[in-house]
Amino acid sequence: MKRIDRILVFIVLLQLCIGVVLYIRRNRLPSPPVPELTESHPLRDEFQTLASDCRTLKEWHILAEIYTAYGFYAESEACYEFVLSKQPGDPQLLFESGFLLSQMGRCGDAYETFKAAIAAGHPAPQDCWYFIGLNFLREENPGEAEIAFLEAGDLASANLERARLKYRVGDAQAAMDLLEPVLKQEHDKIEPNVLAYLCQKELGDDLAAQQFADRAAATPKRIRGPFYTQWTRLEAALVRVGFRNRLVDAHARSEKNRQPISEATLQAALVPEWNEQSAFRLAEITMTRGDYQRAVELWKEIIDRRGPSTLSLARLADTYHAMNDTVRAVETMKQAIEAQSEENLTEVYEKLTQWSLILQNYQDAEKYAALQKLWHGKLAFWNADFTTAERYLFAAAKQMEQSDDAWFHLAETYRQLNKNDSALEAYQRCLSLNPQHGNAHRGISIISRMPSRKADD
């Protein structure tokens, strides 16, 4: 190769290298913001790693969601602004940014961003209008809020808000009219039934009001509207950082290897960031391998850190029972009942019955067996299984003749089954034990206002 040729090749290569460097510089993404956390913060290093590893716009977007989930709103806003500068008009990014601004209380900015998301063709414009309406309510502007909720179309959550607005200004009939489609869509949800109860009370129809009250009392379900959707999205972002991320990885590895999550893995998850979920699993594993003393320490730590709960105290009681310390198991299980943090106490009373028999405390065993039946009946009642509820509650009331609670729930069950004569008798038994039982008085009043009382089967 001639000397001139070598010079030309060198020049071409040099220009190519310069072009590559300029291209990389032009397309290299800047470093995203990092929350200012103290050195002792358990997530400080993880957030710094996440930020330093951001190489693409998708990773910037993921980081924005994580920041929103953890409440680092300023950093999240900066991430959304950057991604939108590269992908202007992205409807999903605009929607998420609008939701973030709503959480920050910047209702005006959120309004403009949600409107931009709608204009950009967001697939769920009704969700945008719903959040716009909520922000107008926060600004105490019910007129504009109602217009926004109207734009949301047949969205149940929006129609529920419109009905609430009518009820608040004293127009119960208009509220009921707006509730009709909501009750058809969400008949088994608490919110529309509670509002319908209030409206019917205002309209003077006590019987209809009570029917809606009964529906509300019979269900724990709530309407899963747009806010629930966003909450679910952010919950998914939470597992990308912290102990949740470590547990997800550990669970994936355990499934792949077809082995349970190791004790060492759970212990390691507790070192940088103590969490109840890991501690609970660790205590369960420790119990399984028979190290009851260590399990007791872990249950007590959970109770000390999170406060007493029915579940944690019950598991501590189980551990004492496994150690053949039945006396302490019974005392701890009684504390579990006093905590009253769980709706289902049937298993608690079942164990107390068994342990009392072991201790030959036969009177206590009989008492706990009756309470177990009472709770079986209550659960069946709350699940609208009134036939099962009747069977258990009748047996409980016969064993617990001095329990106004047992007689009241039996009366309520009879009323749901249209056994009104039996219901009245049970209500009266309840009132003989507790003359101030307002709900029993209410039940009698409801039956007395019924157009025709049906005879018991």
Secondary structure as UniProt FT lines:
FT   HELIX           3..27
FT   TURN            39..40
FT   TURN            42..43
FT   HELIX           44..52
FT   HELIX           57..70
FT   HELIX           73..86
FT   TURN            88..89
FT   HELIX           91..103
FT   TURN            104..105
FT   HELIX           107..119
FT   TURN            120..121
FT   HELIX           125..138
FT   TURN            139..140
FT   HELIX           142..151
FT   TURN            152..154
FT   HELIX           156..168
FT   TURN            169..170
FT   HELIX           172..185
FT   TURN            187..188
FT   HELIX           190..203
FT   HELIX           206..217
FT   HELIX           226..238
FT   TURN            239..240
FT   HELIX           242..257
FT   HELIX           263..270
FT   TURN            271..272
FT   HELIX           276..288
FT   TURN            289..290
FT   HELIX           292..306
FT   HELIX           310..322
FT   TURN            323..324
FT   HELIX           326..339
FT   HELIX           346..358
FT   TURN            359..360
FT   HELIX           362..382
FT   TURN            383..384
FT   HELIX           386..399
FT   TURN            401..402
FT   HELIX           404..416
FT   TURN            417..418
FT   HELIX           420..433
FT   TURN            435..436
FT   HELIX           438..448
//
